[in-house]
Amino acid sequence: WVLTGCAGPNPNPGERTVDIAWTSGDYGRAFSEVQEHAEAGEPWAQLRIAIFYENGWGVDEKIALAEQYYKKTI
């Protein structure tokens, strides 16, 4: 088997769905998809939800909450 351009299965279920919605400008869907994963402590989701809160994408802008999520990813 030869796989080109593929790093294998994504170990973060939901990440691709969130990224597709996000890059398509569907911030509301991306936020609702990522919220559960962020609250469950998944670092990839915490980073993305921090970005959503910082920029007000799909949710009201909340800088303090964005900072909390950013700190969780450190």
PEJORA-V882772 format. One record per helix or strand of 2 or more residues. SS is the DSSP state (h for helix, s for strand). FROM is the first residue (numbers start at 1). TO is the last residue. Records with the same first field share a line. If there is no record, write none. Layout:
BEGIN
SS->FROM-TO / FROM-TO
END
This chain:
BEGIN
h->15-23 / 27-39 / 43-55 / 63-72
END
